[in-house]
Each structure stands twice: as structure tokens, then as C-alpha cells.
Amino acid sequence: MQILVNGEPTAMAGGTVTELLRLLGIEPERVAVELNLEILPKARYGTTTLSDGDRIEIVHFVGGG
């Protein structure tokens, strides 16, 4: 299936948001995920199945001072 991740076409076999983050090498605790223009609660990353054509925006938290 094809999805858009931060505006870039990405192919994956299917799965959950957590599986996508693992595939991309991203720690789920340090990001916010928007799925089809709605912010997805972290508690739903593991249960939300992605579908062909979904649009995902991943925002990394950066600390500093």
C-alpha cells in the first residue's frame, strides 16, 4: 500500500502506526502523529491500522535551552 509520510510517498505492507514508526526508526515516545488531519493519541498508535492513501505527519519533539 502507498501512504504519505510528511509529504513523501511511502510504501509498506500494512500495519499499525507503531509498526510504521518502527520501520522508520522513530521512537514513539518522542513524536506526535497526525493521521488524516487529526492528532492521534499515543494510546492508539498500536491499535490504529493504516490504510492505502492515508496521510501521516510525524512531528519530533526537540528539547533545548
All heavy atoms as a GROMACS GRO file, in nm:
protein
  485
    1MET      N    1   0.084  -0.118   0.000
    1MET     CA    2   0.000   0.000   0.000
    1MET      C    3   0.087   0.123   0.000
    1MET      O    4   0.203   0.118   0.040
    1MET     CB    5  -0.095  -0.004   0.119
    1MET     CG    6  -0.037   0.039   0.249
    1MET     SD    7  -0.164   0.042   0.377
    1MET     CE    8  -0.059   0.059   0.516
    2GLN      N    9   0.034   0.233  -0.045
    2GLN     CA   10   0.104   0.361  -0.050
    2GLN      C   11   0.041   0.458   0.050
    2GLN      O   12  -0.082   0.473   0.054
    2GLN     CB   13   0.093   0.423  -0.189
    2GLN     CG   14   0.181   0.359  -0.293
    2GLN     CD   15   0.328   0.398  -0.275
    2GLN    OE1   16   0.362   0.501  -0.221
    2GLN    NE2   17   0.414   0.310  -0.323
    3ILE      N   18   0.125   0.520   0.131
    3ILE     CA   19   0.080   0.625   0.222
    3ILE      C   20   0.173   0.744   0.204
    3ILE      O   21   0.278   0.732   0.141
    3ILE     CB   22   0.082   0.577   0.369
    3ILE    CG1   23   0.223   0.531   0.410
    3ILE    CG2   24  -0.020   0.466   0.391
    3ILE    CD1   25   0.236   0.493   0.556
    4LEU      N   26   0.133   0.859   0.257
    4LEU     CA   27   0.219   0.977   0.255
    4LEU      C   28   0.267   1.001   0.398
    4LEU      O   29   0.186   1.011   0.491
    4LEU     CB   30   0.143   1.100   0.208
    4LEU     CG   31   0.121   1.116   0.059
    4LEU    CD1   32   0.043   1.244   0.031
    4LEU    CD2   33   0.253   1.119  -0.016
    5VAL      N   34   0.398   1.009   0.416
    5VAL     CA   35   0.456   1.038   0.546
    5VAL      C   36   0.532   1.169   0.534
    5VAL      O   37   0.629   1.178   0.459
    5VAL     CB   38   0.550   0.924   0.592
    5VAL    CG1   39   0.614   0.958   0.726
    5VAL    CG2   40   0.475   0.791   0.601
    6ASN      N   41   0.484   1.270   0.604
    6ASN     CA   42   0.542   1.404   0.596
    6ASN      C   43   0.556   1.448   0.451
    6ASN      O   44   0.658   1.505   0.410
    6ASN     CB   45   0.674   1.411   0.670
    6ASN     CG   46   0.658   1.396   0.820
    6ASN    OD1   47   0.547   1.401   0.871
    6ASN    ND2   48   0.766   1.375   0.890
    7GLY      N   49   0.455   1.419   0.370
    7GLY     CA   50   0.451   1.462   0.231
    7GLY      C   51   0.526   1.373   0.133
    7GLY      O   52   0.523   1.399   0.013
    8GLU      N   53   0.592   1.269   0.182
    8GLU     CA   54   0.670   1.180   0.096
    8GLU      C   55   0.596   1.048   0.075
    8GLU      O   56   0.555   0.985   0.174
    8GLU     CB   57   0.806   1.150   0.158
    8GLU     CG   58   0.895   1.272   0.172
    8GLU     CD   59   0.940   1.327   0.038
    8GLU    OE1   60   0.967   1.247  -0.054
    8GLU    OE2   61   0.946   1.450   0.025
    9PRO      N   62   0.580   1.002  -0.049
    9PRO     CA   63   0.518   0.871  -0.072
    9PRO      C   64   0.602   0.761  -0.006
    9PRO      O   65   0.724   0.761  -0.016
    9PRO     CB   66   0.521   0.856  -0.224
    9PRO     CG   67   0.542   0.993  -0.278
    9PRO     CD   68   0.618   1.069  -0.173
   10THR      N   69   0.534   0.672   0.065
   10THR     CA   70   0.600   0.564   0.136
   10THR      C   71   0.521   0.436   0.111
   10THR      O   72   0.399   0.435   0.125
   10THR     CB   73   0.606   0.593   0.287
   10THR    OG1   74   0.673   0.718   0.307
   10THR    CG2   75   0.677   0.484   0.363
   11ALA      N   76   0.592   0.330   0.076
   11ALA     CA   77   0.526   0.200   0.056
   11ALA      C   78   0.548   0.114   0.179
   11ALA      O   79   0.657   0.112   0.237
   11ALA     CB   80   0.584   0.131  -0.066
   12MET      N   81   0.444   0.046   0.221
   12MET     CA   82   0.456  -0.051   0.329
   12MET      C   83   0.351  -0.159   0.310
   12MET      O   84   0.253  -0.139   0.239
   12MET     CB   85   0.449   0.014   0.467
   12MET     CG   86   0.317   0.076   0.506
   12MET     SD   87   0.318   0.150   0.672
   12MET     CE   88   0.328   0.009   0.780
   13ALA      N   89   0.374  -0.272   0.372
   13ALA     CA   90   0.285  -0.386   0.353
   13ALA      C   91   0.154  -0.372   0.429
   13ALA      O   92   0.060  -0.446   0.406
   13ALA     CB   93   0.356  -0.514   0.396
   14GLY      N   94   0.146  -0.277   0.517
   14GLY     CA   95   0.029  -0.260   0.602
   14GLY      C   96   0.074  -0.263   0.746
   14GLY      O   97   0.192  -0.286   0.775
   15GLY      N   98  -0.015  -0.238   0.837
   15GLY     CA   99   0.020  -0.243   0.977
   15GLY      C  100  -0.034  -0.123   1.053
   15GLY      O  101  -0.116  -0.046   1.003
   16THR      N  102   0.018  -0.108   1.174
   16THR     CA  103  -0.028  -0.003   1.263
   16THR      C  104   0.068   0.117   1.260
   16THR      O  105   0.175   0.110   1.201
   16THR     CB  106  -0.034  -0.055   1.408
   16THR    OG1  107   0.098  -0.088   1.450
   16THR    CG2  108  -0.126  -0.176   1.420
   17VAL      N  109   0.027   0.221   1.327
   17VAL     CA  110   0.112   0.339   1.338
   17VAL      C  111   0.242   0.303   1.410
   17VAL      O  112   0.350   0.345   1.369
   17VAL     CB  113   0.038   0.454   1.410
   17VAL    CG1  114   0.130   0.570   1.441
   17VAL    CG2  115  -0.080   0.501   1.326
   18THR      N  116   0.233   0.222   1.515
   18THR     CA  117   0.354   0.178   1.586
   18THR      C  118   0.448   0.105   1.493
   18THR      O  119   0.570   0.129   1.494
   18THR     CB  120   0.318   0.088   1.706
   18THR    OG1  121   0.241   0.164   1.799
   18THR    CG2  122   0.442   0.035   1.775
   19GLU      N  123   0.396   0.018   1.408
   19GLU     CA  124   0.480  -0.055   1.314
   19GLU      C  125   0.545   0.039   1.213
   19GLU      O  126   0.661   0.021   1.176
   19GLU     CB  127   0.399  -0.164   1.245
   19GLU     CG  128   0.359  -0.275   1.340
   19GLU     CD  129   0.254  -0.370   1.285
   19GLU    OE1  130   0.174  -0.330   1.198
   19GLU    OE2  131   0.253  -0.486   1.330
   20LEU      N  132   0.472   0.140   1.168
   20LEU     CA  133   0.530   0.239   1.077
   20LEU      C  134   0.646   0.312   1.144
   20LEU      O  135   0.752   0.330   1.085
   20LEU     CB  136   0.424   0.340   1.031
   20LEU     CG  137   0.478   0.460   0.953
   20LEU    CD1  138   0.540   0.417   0.820
   20LEU    CD2  139   0.370   0.564   0.933
   21LEU      N  140   0.625   0.355   1.268
   21LEU     CA  141   0.731   0.426   1.340
   21LEU      C  142   0.854   0.339   1.356
   21LEU      O  143   0.967   0.385   1.336
   21LEU     CB  144   0.680   0.475   1.476
   21LEU     CG  145   0.571   0.582   1.470
   21LEU    CD1  146   0.519   0.612   1.610
   21LEU    CD2  147   0.619   0.708   1.403
   22ARG      N  148   0.836   0.211   1.387
   22ARG     CA  149   0.949   0.118   1.398
   22ARG      C  150   1.021   0.106   1.264
   22ARG      O  151   1.143   0.106   1.257
   22ARG     CB  152   0.902  -0.018   1.444
   22ARG     CG  153   0.875  -0.027   1.589
   22ARG     CD  154   0.853  -0.171   1.633
   22ARG     NE  155   0.794  -0.173   1.765
   22ARG     CZ  156   0.690  -0.246   1.799
   22ARG    NH1  157   0.633  -0.327   1.712
   22ARG    NH2  158   0.643  -0.242   1.922
   23LEU      N  159   0.943   0.094   1.156
   23LEU     CA  160   1.000   0.082   1.022
   23LEU      C  161   1.087   0.204   0.989
   23LEU      O  162   1.192   0.192   0.927
   23LEU     CB  163   0.887   0.069   0.919
   23LEU     CG  164   0.927   0.061   0.773
   23LEU    CD1  165   0.991  -0.074   0.743
   23LEU    CD2  166   0.805   0.080   0.684
   24LEU      N  167   1.044   0.320   1.035
   24LEU     CA  168   1.116   0.444   1.009
   24LEU      C  169   1.227   0.471   1.111
   24LEU      O  170   1.300   0.568   1.099
   24LEU     CB  171   1.018   0.562   1.008
   24LEU     CG  172   0.910   0.559   0.900
   24LEU    CD1  173   0.811   0.671   0.920
   24LEU    CD2  174   0.972   0.565   0.761
   25GLY      N  175   1.238   0.385   1.213
   25GLY     CA  176   1.341   0.402   1.316
   25GLY      C  177   1.312   0.518   1.410
   25GLY      O  178   1.404   0.584   1.459
   26ILE      N  179   1.184   0.539   1.438
   26ILE     CA  180   1.142   0.652   1.522
   26ILE      C  181   1.087   0.600   1.654
   26ILE      O  182   1.006   0.508   1.656
   26ILE     CB  183   1.034   0.735   1.450
   26ILE    CG1  184   1.091   0.796   1.322
   26ILE    CG2  185   0.977   0.842   1.541
   26ILE    CD1  186   0.988   0.864   1.235
   27GLU      N  187   1.132   0.661   1.765
   27GLU     CA  188   1.083   0.627   1.898
   27GLU      C  189   0.943   0.688   1.917
   27GLU      O  190   0.928   0.810   1.911
   27GLU     CB  191   1.176   0.683   2.005
   27GLU     CG  192   1.313   0.621   2.006
   27GLU     CD  193   1.311   0.479   2.056
   27GLU    OE1  194   1.227   0.445   2.141
   27GLU    OE2  195   1.394   0.400   2.007
   28PRO      N  196   0.841   0.605   1.941
   28PRO     CA  197   0.704   0.657   1.955
   28PRO      C  198   0.686   0.758   2.069
   28PRO      O  199   0.601   0.845   2.062
   28PRO     CB  200   0.620   0.532   1.982
   28PRO     CG  201   0.702   0.419   1.934
   28PRO     CD  202   0.845   0.460   1.948
   29GLU      N  203   0.768   0.746   2.173
   29GLU     CA  204   0.754   0.834   2.288
   29GLU      C  205   0.793   0.978   2.259
   29GLU      O  206   0.754   1.070   2.331
   29GLU     CB  207   0.840   0.784   2.405
   29GLU     CG  208   0.804   0.645   2.454
   29GLU     CD  209   0.860   0.534   2.367
   29GLU    OE1  210   0.964   0.554   2.300
   29GLU    OE2  211   0.798   0.427   2.364
   30ARG      N  212   0.871   1.000   2.154
   30ARG     CA  213   0.926   1.132   2.128
   30ARG      C  214   0.862   1.204   2.009
   30ARG      O  215   0.918   1.300   1.957
   30ARG     CB  216   1.076   1.121   2.107
   30ARG     CG  217   1.148   1.061   2.228
   30ARG     CD  218   1.294   1.076   2.220
   30ARG     NE  219   1.333   1.215   2.200
   30ARG     CZ  220   1.379   1.295   2.295
   30ARG    NH1  221   1.392   1.251   2.416
   30ARG    NH2  222   1.414   1.418   2.266
   31VAL      N  223   0.746   1.155   1.965
   31VAL     CA  224   0.681   1.218   1.850
   31VAL      C  225   0.531   1.235   1.873
   31VAL      O  226   0.471   1.171   1.960
   31VAL     CB  227   0.701   1.134   1.720
   31VAL    CG1  228   0.847   1.127   1.683
   31VAL    CG2  229   0.641   0.996   1.733
   32ALA      N  230   0.474   1.321   1.793
   32ALA     CA  231   0.328   1.334   1.781
   32ALA      C  232   0.293   1.292   1.640
   32ALA      O  233   0.367   1.319   1.546
   32ALA     CB  234   0.284   1.477   1.809
   33VAL      N  235   0.181   1.223   1.624
   33VAL     CA  236   0.139   1.174   1.494
   33VAL      C  237   0.002   1.230   1.459
   33VAL      O  238  -0.091   1.226   1.539
   33VAL     CB  239   0.134   1.019   1.491
   33VAL    CG1  240   0.078   0.968   1.359
   33VAL    CG2  241   0.271   0.960   1.518
   34GLU      N  242  -0.006   1.284   1.337
   34GLU     CA  243  -0.133   1.330   1.282
   34GLU      C  244  -0.169   1.234   1.170
   34GLU      O  245  -0.089   1.209   1.081
   34GLU     CB  246  -0.116   1.472   1.229
   34GLU     CG  247  -0.244   1.530   1.172
   34GLU     CD  248  -0.220   1.666   1.112
   34GLU    OE1  249  -0.223   1.766   1.187
   34GLU    OE2  250  -0.196   1.673   0.990
   35LEU      N  251  -0.288   1.179   1.177
   35LEU     CA  252  -0.336   1.085   1.076
   35LEU      C  253  -0.458   1.146   1.008
   35LEU      O  254  -0.560   1.170   1.073
   35LEU     CB  255  -0.372   0.951   1.141
   35LEU     CG  256  -0.436   0.846   1.052
   35LEU    CD1  257  -0.344   0.808   0.937
   35LEU    CD2  258  -0.473   0.723   1.133
   36ASN      N  259  -0.445   1.172   0.880
   36ASN     CA  260  -0.555   1.230   0.801
   36ASN      C  261  -0.612   1.355   0.868
   36ASN      O  262  -0.733   1.368   0.887
   36ASN     CB  263  -0.662   1.126   0.774
   36ASN     CG  264  -0.609   1.010   0.692
   36ASN    OD1  265  -0.526   1.029   0.605
   36ASN    ND2  266  -0.654   0.890   0.723
   37LEU      N  267  -0.521   1.446   0.907
   37LEU     CA  268  -0.554   1.577   0.963
   37LEU      C  269  -0.608   1.574   1.106
   37LEU      O  270  -0.660   1.674   1.155
   37LEU     CB  271  -0.650   1.654   0.872
   37LEU     CG  272  -0.602   1.675   0.729
   37LEU    CD1  273  -0.709   1.746   0.647
   37LEU    CD2  274  -0.472   1.754   0.727
   38GLU      N  275  -0.598   1.460   1.176
   38GLU     CA  276  -0.640   1.451   1.316
   38GLU      C  277  -0.525   1.398   1.400
   38GLU      O  278  -0.462   1.297   1.364
   38GLU     CB  279  -0.762   1.360   1.330
   38GLU     CG  280  -0.886   1.417   1.265
   38GLU     CD  281  -1.010   1.338   1.300
   38GLU    OE1  282  -1.012   1.270   1.405
   38GLU    OE2  283  -1.105   1.346   1.222
   39ILE      N  284  -0.500   1.464   1.512
   39ILE     CA  285  -0.394   1.418   1.602
   39ILE      C  286  -0.437   1.286   1.665
   39ILE      O  287  -0.548   1.272   1.715
   39ILE     CB  288  -0.363   1.523   1.710
   39ILE    CG1  289  -0.306   1.648   1.642
   39ILE    CG2  290  -0.267   1.468   1.814
   39ILE    CD1  291  -0.283   1.764   1.733
   40LEU      N  292  -0.347   1.188   1.659
   40LEU     CA  293  -0.375   1.055   1.710
   40LEU      C  294  -0.317   1.042   1.850
   40LEU      O  295  -0.198   1.065   1.870
   40LEU     CB  296  -0.311   0.952   1.616
   40LEU     CG  297  -0.343   0.807   1.640
   40LEU    CD1  298  -0.491   0.779   1.616
   40LEU    CD2  299  -0.259   0.720   1.548
   41PRO      N  300  -0.399   1.006   1.950
   41PRO     CA  301  -0.346   0.986   2.085
   41PRO      C  302  -0.244   0.871   2.086
   41PRO      O  303  -0.263   0.770   2.019
   41PRO     CB  304  -0.470   0.948   2.167
   41PRO     CG  305  -0.586   0.997   2.088
   41PRO     CD  306  -0.544   0.989   1.944
   42LYS      N  307  -0.138   0.888   2.164
   42LYS     CA  308  -0.033   0.785   2.172
   42LYS      C  309  -0.090   0.649   2.209
   42LYS      O  310  -0.042   0.546   2.162
   42LYS     CB  311   0.073   0.825   2.274
   42LYS     CG  312   0.166   0.932   2.224
   42LYS     CD  313   0.279   0.952   2.323
   42LYS     CE  314   0.363   1.072   2.290
   42LYS     NZ  315   0.417   1.077   2.156
   43ALA      N  316  -0.193   0.646   2.291
   43ALA     CA  317  -0.253   0.520   2.334
   43ALA      C  318  -0.312   0.440   2.218
   43ALA      O  319  -0.333   0.320   2.229
   43ALA     CB  320  -0.362   0.547   2.439
   44ARG      N  321  -0.335   0.506   2.105
   44ARG     CA  322  -0.395   0.438   1.989
   44ARG      C  323  -0.294   0.402   1.881
   44ARG      O  324  -0.332   0.344   1.779
   44ARG     CB  325  -0.506   0.525   1.932
   44ARG     CG  326  -0.624   0.534   2.028
   44ARG     CD  327  -0.744   0.608   1.977
   44ARG     NE  328  -0.768   0.596   1.835
   44ARG     CZ  329  -0.827   0.689   1.761
   44ARG    NH1  330  -0.867   0.802   1.816
   44ARG    NH2  331  -0.847   0.670   1.633
   45TYR      N  332  -0.165   0.435   1.899
   45TYR     CA  333  -0.065   0.404   1.796
   45TYR      C  334  -0.063   0.256   1.764
   45TYR      O  335  -0.051   0.217   1.648
   45TYR     CB  336   0.076   0.446   1.842
   45TYR     CG  337   0.104   0.595   1.844
   45TYR    CD1  338   0.007   0.691   1.822
   45TYR    CD2  339   0.232   0.638   1.870
   45TYR    CE1  340   0.036   0.826   1.827
   45TYR    CE2  341   0.263   0.774   1.874
   45TYR     CZ  342   0.164   0.867   1.852
   45TYR     OH  343   0.194   1.000   1.857
   46GLY      N  344  -0.071   0.171   1.864
   46GLY     CA  345  -0.061   0.027   1.844
   46GLY      C  346  -0.186  -0.039   1.791
   46GLY      O  347  -0.181  -0.152   1.743
   47THR      N  348  -0.298   0.030   1.797
   47THR     CA  349  -0.424  -0.030   1.753
   47THR      C  350  -0.481   0.034   1.626
   47THR      O  351  -0.579  -0.016   1.571
   47THR     CB  352  -0.531  -0.021   1.864
   47THR    OG1  353  -0.551   0.116   1.899
   47THR    CG2  354  -0.488  -0.101   1.987
   48THR      N  355  -0.422   0.143   1.583
   48THR     CA  356  -0.471   0.212   1.464
   48THR      C  357  -0.402   0.156   1.340
   48THR      O  358  -0.282   0.169   1.322
   48THR     CB  359  -0.446   0.364   1.474
   48THR    OG1  360  -0.514   0.414   1.589
   48THR    CG2  361  -0.497   0.435   1.350
   49THR      N  362  -0.482   0.090   1.256
   49THR     CA  363  -0.431   0.029   1.134
   49THR      C  364  -0.431   0.131   1.022
   49THR      O  365  -0.530   0.203   1.002
   49THR     CB  366  -0.519  -0.092   1.095
   49THR    OG1  367  -0.522  -0.183   1.205
   49THR    CG2  368  -0.463  -0.162   0.973
   50LEU      N  369  -0.321   0.137   0.950
   50LEU     CA  370  -0.310   0.228   0.837
   50LEU      C  371  -0.374   0.168   0.713
   50LEU      O  372  -0.378   0.047   0.696
   50LEU     CB  373  -0.162   0.258   0.810
   50LEU     CG  374  -0.091   0.329   0.926
   50LEU    CD1  375   0.058   0.336   0.900
   50LEU    CD2  376  -0.149   0.468   0.948
   51SER      N  377  -0.424   0.256   0.626
   51SER     CA  378  -0.490   0.215   0.502
   51SER      C  379  -0.424   0.284   0.383
   51SER      O  380  -0.363   0.390   0.398
   51SER     CB  381  -0.638   0.252   0.505
   51SER     OG  382  -0.704   0.190   0.612
   52ASP      N  383  -0.440   0.225   0.267
   52ASP     CA  384  -0.386   0.283   0.144
   52ASP      C  385  -0.435   0.426   0.130
   52ASP      O  386  -0.554   0.454   0.146
   52ASP     CB  387  -0.430   0.198   0.024
   52ASP     CG  388  -0.354   0.234  -0.102
   52ASP    OD1  389  -0.230   0.248  -0.093
   52ASP    OD2  390  -0.418   0.247  -0.207
   53GLY      N  391  -0.343   0.518   0.102
   53GLY     CA  392  -0.378   0.658   0.081
   53GLY      C  393  -0.379   0.744   0.206
   53GLY      O  394  -0.400   0.865   0.197
   54ASP      N  395  -0.354   0.685   0.324
   54ASP     CA  396  -0.351   0.764   0.447
   54ASP      C  397  -0.240   0.868   0.439
   54ASP      O  398  -0.137   0.848   0.375
   54ASP     CB  399  -0.326   0.675   0.570
   54ASP     CG  400  -0.454   0.609   0.621
   54ASP    OD1  401  -0.564   0.650   0.581
   54ASP    OD2  402  -0.441   0.516   0.702
   55ARG      N  403  -0.263   0.980   0.508
   55ARG     CA  404  -0.164   1.088   0.517
   55ARG      C  405  -0.121   1.098   0.662
   55ARG      O  406  -0.205   1.122   0.750
   55ARG     CB  407  -0.225   1.220   0.471
   55ARG     CG  408  -0.259   1.221   0.325
   55ARG     CD  409  -0.333   1.350   0.289
   55ARG     NE  410  -0.342   1.361   0.146
   55ARG     CZ  411  -0.263   1.440   0.072
   55ARG    NH1  412  -0.173   1.516   0.131
   55ARG    NH2  413  -0.276   1.443  -0.058
   56ILE      N  414   0.008   1.082   0.686
   56ILE     CA  415   0.062   1.084   0.820
   56ILE      C  416   0.164   1.196   0.830
   56ILE      O  417   0.251   1.210   0.744
   56ILE     CB  418   0.131   0.950   0.856
   56ILE    CG1  419   0.028   0.837   0.858
   56ILE    CG2  420   0.200   0.956   0.990
   56ILE    CD1  421   0.024   0.758   0.736
   57GLU      N  422   0.152   1.276   0.934
   57GLU     CA  423   0.252   1.377   0.965
   57GLU      C  424   0.312   1.339   1.100
   57GLU      O  425   0.240   1.313   1.196
   57GLU     CB  426   0.191   1.518   0.973
   57GLU     CG  427   0.140   1.570   0.842
   57GLU     CD  428   0.248   1.597   0.739
   57GLU    OE1  429   0.360   1.638   0.778
   57GLU    OE2  430   0.221   1.578   0.619
   58ILE      N  431   0.444   1.332   1.106
   58ILE     CA  432   0.514   1.296   1.228
   58ILE      C  433   0.597   1.416   1.271
   58ILE      O  434   0.679   1.466   1.195
   58ILE     CB  435   0.605   1.174   1.205
   58ILE    CG1  436   0.521   1.055   1.157
   58ILE    CG2  437   0.680   1.139   1.334
   58ILE    CD1  438   0.603   0.937   1.110
   59VAL      N  439   0.573   1.461   1.394
   59VAL     CA  440   0.644   1.576   1.449
   59VAL      C  441   0.731   1.529   1.563
   59VAL      O  442   0.684   1.466   1.657
   59VAL     CB  443   0.544   1.684   1.498
   59VAL    CG1  444   0.618   1.802   1.556
   59VAL    CG2  445   0.452   1.727   1.386
   60HIS      N  446   0.862   1.558   1.554
   60HIS     CA  447   0.957   1.520   1.658
   60HIS      C  448   0.965   1.631   1.762
   60HIS      O  449   0.969   1.749   1.727
   60HIS     CB  450   1.098   1.501   1.598
   60HIS     CG  451   1.106   1.390   1.499
   60HIS    ND1  452   1.146   1.265   1.533
   60HIS    CD2  453   1.075   1.384   1.368
   60HIS    CE1  454   1.143   1.187   1.426
   60HIS    NE2  455   1.098   1.259   1.324
   61PHE      N  456   0.973   1.591   1.889
   61PHE     CA  457   0.992   1.688   1.996
   61PHE      C  458   1.143   1.709   2.014
   61PHE      O  459   1.220   1.615   2.017
   61PHE     CB  460   0.931   1.638   2.127
   61PHE     CG  461   0.782   1.625   2.120
   61PHE    CD1  462   0.723   1.500   2.122
   61PHE    CD2  463   0.702   1.736   2.109
   61PHE    CE1  464   0.586   1.487   2.114
   61PHE    CE2  465   0.564   1.724   2.100
   61PHE     CZ  466   0.505   1.598   2.104
   62VAL      N  467   1.180   1.833   2.024
   62VAL     CA  468   1.321   1.869   2.041
   62VAL      C  469   1.335   1.952   2.167
   62VAL      O  470   1.266   2.053   2.182
   62VAL     CB  471   1.373   1.948   1.918
   62VAL    CG1  472   1.518   1.988   1.939
   62VAL    CG2  473   1.356   1.867   1.791
   63GLY      N  474   1.421   1.908   2.257
   63GLY     CA  475   1.445   1.984   2.380
   63GLY      C  476   1.563   2.076   2.361
   63GLY      O  477   1.644   2.061   2.271
   64GLY      N  478   1.572   2.171   2.447
   64GLY     CA  479   1.685   2.261   2.439
   64GLY      C  480   1.669   2.375   2.538
   64GLY      O  481   1.570   2.383   2.610
   65GLY      N  482   1.763   2.459   2.538
   65GLY     CA  483   1.752   2.568   2.634
   65GLY      C  484   1.844   2.680   2.596
   65GLY      O  485   1.912   2.687   2.500
   0.00000   0.00000   0.00000
